[in-house]
Amino acid sequence: MNEWPGLSQHKWYDLSQRYRRDPKSGKFVERYKKIENNTGFVEHSIFSDVRKNELQNKLKSKKSVPVVCAWGVSSDLDPLIERCINKISHITKTIGLLKKGTKNKYFHPLPTLQTDKVKWVSDMIEKIKL
């Protein structure tokens, strides 16, 4: 991200660290629901209650730096999104590319097409400048 000035100064956290590298959101949703429903394990996410101290330590390092919200727009992510919002909305400023007509659906930085990825970064840089 060094070629995109301004983005390196923001905080980036995944809704679920265990499955964050899966480019297919449908598979990600299937996996996180399966593990949570079958085992009750929610600690894959830094926004779980069990990892409260870890999240607080990460957020207090640079309070003036906003958290970039970019988890995607699927309603299947609502449980994870709610966990995140409940943990960070009162602690720190957030920024992201919000989908029109929604309150908590932020576009993901890695859409399928390369041109859309470049557009996401460009749009995000413009938003940060505001």
C-alpha atoms as an extended CHARMM CRD file, in Angstrom:
* protein
*
       130  EXT
         1         1  MET       CA              0.0000000000        0.0000000000        0.0000000000  PROA      1               0.0000000000
         2         2  ASN       CA              2.9970000000        2.3300000000        0.0140000000  PROA      2               0.0000000000
         3         3  GLU       CA              2.0560000000        3.5530000000       -3.4600000000  PROA      3               0.0000000000
         4         4  TRP       CA             -1.1780000000        4.9350000000       -1.9360000000  PROA      4               0.0000000000
         5         5  PRO       CA             -0.1890000000        7.7100000000        0.4630000000  PROA      5               0.0000000000
         6         6  GLY       CA             -2.4710000000        8.1580000000        3.4270000000  PROA      6               0.0000000000
         7         7  LEU       CA             -3.7550000000        4.5890000000        3.7000000000  PROA      7               0.0000000000
         8         8  SER       CA             -0.8440000000        3.3490000000        5.7990000000  PROA      8               0.0000000000
         9         9  GLN       CA             -1.8280000000        5.7160000000        8.6150000000  PROA      9               0.0000000000
        10        10  HSD       CA             -5.1620000000        3.9810000000        9.2020000000  PROA      10              0.0000000000
        11        11  LYS       CA             -6.0350000000        0.9310000000       11.2890000000  PROA      11              0.0000000000
        12        12  TRP       CA             -7.0410000000       -2.2900000000        9.5620000000  PROA      12              0.0000000000
        13        13  TYR       CA             -8.7070000000       -5.2290000000       11.3520000000  PROA      13              0.0000000000
        14        14  ASP       CA            -10.5310000000       -8.1840000000        9.8800000000  PROA      14              0.0000000000
        15        15  LEU       CA            -13.9600000000       -9.2520000000       11.0910000000  PROA      15              0.0000000000
        16        16  SER       CA            -12.5330000000      -12.7560000000       11.3470000000  PROA      16              0.0000000000
        17        17  GLN       CA             -8.8130000000      -13.3960000000       11.3870000000  PROA      17              0.0000000000
        18        18  ARG       CA             -9.2380000000      -17.1200000000       10.9490000000  PROA      18              0.0000000000
        19        19  TYR       CA            -10.8740000000      -16.8470000000        7.5290000000  PROA      19              0.0000000000
        20        20  ARG       CA             -9.7520000000      -13.4620000000        6.2640000000  PROA      20              0.0000000000
        21        21  ARG       CA             -7.8470000000      -14.7580000000        3.2410000000  PROA      21              0.0000000000
        22        22  ASP       CA            -10.8340000000      -16.3470000000        1.5210000000  PROA      22              0.0000000000
        23        23  PRO       CA            -11.6270000000      -14.2070000000       -1.5460000000  PROA      23              0.0000000000
        24        24  LYS       CA            -15.0910000000      -15.7190000000       -1.9220000000  PROA      24              0.0000000000
        25        25  SER       CA            -17.4070000000      -14.0970000000        0.6190000000  PROA      25              0.0000000000
        26        26  GLY       CA            -19.9420000000      -16.9220000000        0.3280000000  PROA      26              0.0000000000
        27        27  LYS       CA            -17.3460000000      -19.4630000000        1.4190000000  PROA      27              0.0000000000
        28        28  PHE       CA            -16.2010000000      -17.1720000000        4.2160000000  PROA      28              0.0000000000
        29        29  VAL       CA            -19.7720000000      -16.8430000000        5.5200000000  PROA      29              0.0000000000
        30        30  GLU       CA            -20.3030000000      -20.5940000000        5.2830000000  PROA      30              0.0000000000
        31        31  ARG       CA            -17.1220000000      -21.2760000000        7.2590000000  PROA      31              0.0000000000
        32        32  TYR       CA            -17.6200000000      -18.7230000000       10.0090000000  PROA      32              0.0000000000
        33        33  LYS       CA            -21.2470000000      -19.7820000000       10.5490000000  PROA      33              0.0000000000
        34        34  LYS       CA            -20.2670000000      -23.4420000000       10.6210000000  PROA      34              0.0000000000
        35        35  ILE       CA            -17.5490000000      -22.9620000000       13.2040000000  PROA      35              0.0000000000
        36        36  GLU       CA            -19.6990000000      -20.7140000000       15.3960000000  PROA      36              0.0000000000
        37        37  ASN       CA            -22.8430000000      -22.8590000000       15.1530000000  PROA      37              0.0000000000
        38        38  ASN       CA            -21.0700000000      -26.1950000000       15.6060000000  PROA      38              0.0000000000
        39        39  THR       CA            -18.6010000000      -25.2350000000       18.3120000000  PROA      39              0.0000000000
        40        40  GLY       CA            -19.6690000000      -21.8980000000       19.7800000000  PROA      40              0.0000000000
        41        41  PHE       CA            -16.1650000000      -20.6050000000       18.9940000000  PROA      41              0.0000000000
        42        42  VAL       CA            -16.2930000000      -16.8530000000       18.2870000000  PROA      42              0.0000000000
        43        43  GLU       CA            -12.7240000000      -15.9750000000       19.1690000000  PROA      43              0.0000000000
        44        44  HSD       CA            -11.7430000000      -16.0620000000       15.4810000000  PROA      44              0.0000000000
        45        45  SER       CA            -12.8190000000      -12.4080000000       15.5400000000  PROA      45              0.0000000000
        46        46  ILE       CA            -10.9600000000       -9.6890000000       17.4130000000  PROA      46              0.0000000000
        47        47  PHE       CA            -14.4120000000       -8.2510000000       18.1250000000  PROA      47              0.0000000000
        48        48  SER       CA            -15.4450000000      -11.2020000000       20.3000000000  PROA      48              0.0000000000
        49        49  ASP       CA            -15.9390000000      -10.4810000000       24.0140000000  PROA      49              0.0000000000
        50        50  VAL       CA            -13.0980000000      -12.8620000000       24.8950000000  PROA      50              0.0000000000
        51        51  ARG       CA            -10.6070000000      -10.7060000000       22.9540000000  PROA      51              0.0000000000
        52        52  LYS       CA            -11.7740000000       -7.3970000000       24.4530000000  PROA      52              0.0000000000
        53        53  ASN       CA             -8.3810000000       -6.5090000000       25.9530000000  PROA      53              0.0000000000
        54        54  GLU       CA             -6.5460000000       -7.2900000000       22.7260000000  PROA      54              0.0000000000
        55        55  LEU       CA             -8.8890000000       -5.0050000000       20.7770000000  PROA      55              0.0000000000
        56        56  GLN       CA             -8.5940000000       -2.2060000000       23.3550000000  PROA      56              0.0000000000
        57        57  ASN       CA             -4.7970000000       -2.3870000000       23.1880000000  PROA      57              0.0000000000
        58        58  LYS       CA             -4.8460000000       -2.1000000000       19.4140000000  PROA      58              0.0000000000
        59        59  LEU       CA             -7.3140000000        0.7860000000       19.3940000000  PROA      59              0.0000000000
        60        60  LYS       CA             -5.5850000000        2.8880000000       22.0240000000  PROA      60              0.0000000000
        61        61  SER       CA             -2.2620000000        3.0200000000       20.1690000000  PROA      61              0.0000000000
        62        62  LYS       CA             -3.3940000000        5.8690000000       17.9010000000  PROA      62              0.0000000000
        63        63  LYS       CA             -6.7520000000        7.2240000000       19.0010000000  PROA      63              0.0000000000
        64        64  SER       CA             -6.7410000000        9.9690000000       16.3920000000  PROA      64              0.0000000000
        65        65  VAL       CA             -6.4110000000        7.4640000000       13.5380000000  PROA      65              0.0000000000
        66        66  PRO       CA             -9.7520000000        6.1990000000       12.2060000000  PROA      66              0.0000000000
        67        67  VAL       CA            -10.5650000000        2.5420000000       11.6900000000  PROA      67              0.0000000000
        68        68  VAL       CA            -11.2440000000        1.7200000000        8.0400000000  PROA      68              0.0000000000
        69        69  CYS       CA            -14.4960000000       -0.2210000000        7.6570000000  PROA      69              0.0000000000
        70        70  ALA       CA            -14.3840000000       -2.4040000000        4.5390000000  PROA      70              0.0000000000
        71        71  TRP       CA            -16.0420000000       -5.6970000000        5.3710000000  PROA      71              0.0000000000
        72        72  GLY       CA            -18.3480000000       -6.0100000000        2.3920000000  PROA      72              0.0000000000
        73        73  VAL       CA            -22.0450000000       -5.5430000000        1.8090000000  PROA      73              0.0000000000
        74        74  SER       CA            -23.5130000000       -9.0250000000        2.2850000000  PROA      74              0.0000000000
        75        75  SER       CA            -26.3300000000       -9.2650000000        4.8250000000  PROA      75              0.0000000000
        76        76  ASP       CA            -24.8570000000      -12.6580000000        5.7720000000  PROA      76              0.0000000000
        77        77  LEU       CA            -22.1250000000      -10.7050000000        7.5400000000  PROA      77              0.0000000000
        78        78  ASP       CA            -24.5890000000       -8.8520000000        9.7840000000  PROA      78              0.0000000000
        79        79  PRO       CA            -23.7350000000      -10.7680000000       12.9870000000  PROA      79              0.0000000000
        80        80  LEU       CA            -20.0150000000      -10.0260000000       12.5700000000  PROA      80              0.0000000000
        81        81  ILE       CA            -20.6780000000       -6.4340000000       11.5380000000  PROA      81              0.0000000000
        82        82  GLU       CA            -22.8360000000       -5.8540000000       14.6140000000  PROA      82              0.0000000000
        83        83  ARG       CA            -20.1120000000       -7.2530000000       16.8870000000  PROA      83              0.0000000000
        84        84  CYS       CA            -17.6100000000       -4.9070000000       15.3240000000  PROA      84              0.0000000000
        85        85  ILE       CA            -19.8070000000       -1.8200000000       15.4580000000  PROA      85              0.0000000000
        86        86  ASN       CA            -20.7820000000       -2.5040000000       19.0610000000  PROA      86              0.0000000000
        87        87  LYS       CA            -17.1210000000       -2.6630000000       20.0290000000  PROA      87              0.0000000000
        88        88  ILE       CA            -15.6780000000        0.2880000000       18.1160000000  PROA      88              0.0000000000
        89        89  SER       CA            -18.4010000000        2.8600000000       17.4170000000  PROA      89              0.0000000000
        90        90  HSD       CA            -18.0530000000        4.5660000000       20.8080000000  PROA      90              0.0000000000
        91        91  ILE       CA            -14.2670000000        4.2150000000       21.0270000000  PROA      91              0.0000000000
        92        92  THR       CA            -12.8660000000        5.5000000000       17.7740000000  PROA      92              0.0000000000
        93        93  LYS       CA            -13.6930000000        7.2800000000       14.5380000000  PROA      93              0.0000000000
        94        94  THR       CA            -14.4970000000        5.0920000000       11.5440000000  PROA      94              0.0000000000
        95        95  ILE       CA            -14.2170000000        5.7100000000        7.8270000000  PROA      95              0.0000000000
        96        96  GLY       CA            -15.1630000000        3.6790000000        4.7650000000  PROA      96              0.0000000000
        97        97  LEU       CA            -16.9910000000        3.5510000000        1.4680000000  PROA      97              0.0000000000
        98        98  LEU       CA            -20.5790000000        3.1120000000        2.5820000000  PROA      98              0.0000000000
        99        99  LYS       CA            -23.0590000000        1.4810000000        0.2130000000  PROA      99              0.0000000000
       100       100  LYS       CA            -25.9220000000        3.8580000000       -0.6110000000  PROA      100             0.0000000000
       101       101  GLY       CA            -29.0610000000        3.2430000000        1.3910000000  PROA      101             0.0000000000
       102       102  THR       CA            -27.2610000000        1.3800000000        4.1850000000  PROA      102             0.0000000000
       103       103  LYS       CA            -25.9090000000        2.3170000000        7.5930000000  PROA      103             0.0000000000
       104       104  ASN       CA            -23.2500000000       -0.3440000000        8.0670000000  PROA      104             0.0000000000
       105       105  LYS       CA            -22.3950000000       -1.9390000000        4.7060000000  PROA      105             0.0000000000
       106       106  TYR       CA            -18.9540000000       -0.8310000000        3.5710000000  PROA      106             0.0000000000
       107       107  PHE       CA            -17.4730000000       -1.9130000000        0.2640000000  PROA      107             0.0000000000
       108       108  HSD       CA            -14.6300000000       -4.4200000000        0.4690000000  PROA      108             0.0000000000
       109       109  PRO       CA            -11.2110000000       -3.3360000000       -0.8490000000  PROA      109             0.0000000000
       110       110  LEU       CA            -10.7270000000       -6.4900000000       -2.9280000000  PROA      110             0.0000000000
       111       111  PRO       CA            -13.5480000000       -6.8340000000       -5.4340000000  PROA      111             0.0000000000
       112       112  THR       CA            -13.0660000000       -9.3400000000       -8.2310000000  PROA      112             0.0000000000
       113       113  LEU       CA            -11.9940000000       -6.9360000000      -10.9690000000  PROA      113             0.0000000000
       114       114  GLN       CA             -8.6200000000       -5.1860000000      -10.7600000000  PROA      114             0.0000000000
       115       115  THR       CA            -10.1610000000       -1.9430000000      -12.0390000000  PROA      115             0.0000000000
       116       116  ASP       CA            -12.6270000000       -2.0220000000       -9.1300000000  PROA      116             0.0000000000
       117       117  LYS       CA             -9.7460000000       -2.5740000000       -6.6890000000  PROA      117             0.0000000000
       118       118  VAL       CA             -7.9380000000        0.4760000000       -8.0300000000  PROA      118             0.0000000000
       119       119  LYS       CA            -11.1810000000        2.4750000000       -7.8930000000  PROA      119             0.0000000000
       120       120  TRP       CA            -11.7320000000        1.4330000000       -4.2470000000  PROA      120             0.0000000000
       121       121  VAL       CA             -8.2760000000        2.6870000000       -3.2880000000  PROA      121             0.0000000000
       122       122  SER       CA             -8.7110000000        5.9390000000       -5.2290000000  PROA      122             0.0000000000
       123       123  ASP       CA            -12.1530000000        6.5550000000       -3.7070000000  PROA      123             0.0000000000
       124       124  MET       CA            -10.8010000000        5.7840000000       -0.2340000000  PROA      124             0.0000000000
       125       125  ILE       CA             -7.9120000000        8.2070000000       -0.6480000000  PROA      125             0.0000000000
       126       126  GLU       CA            -10.3760000000       10.9400000000       -1.6850000000  PROA      126             0.0000000000
       127       127  LYS       CA            -12.5370000000       10.1660000000        1.3390000000  PROA      127             0.0000000000
       128       128  ILE       CA             -9.5550000000       10.3550000000        3.6800000000  PROA      128             0.0000000000
       129       129  LYS       CA             -8.5870000000       13.7440000000        2.2780000000  PROA      129             0.0000000000
       130       130  LEU       CA            -12.0020000000       15.1980000000        3.2410000000  PROA      130             0.0000000000
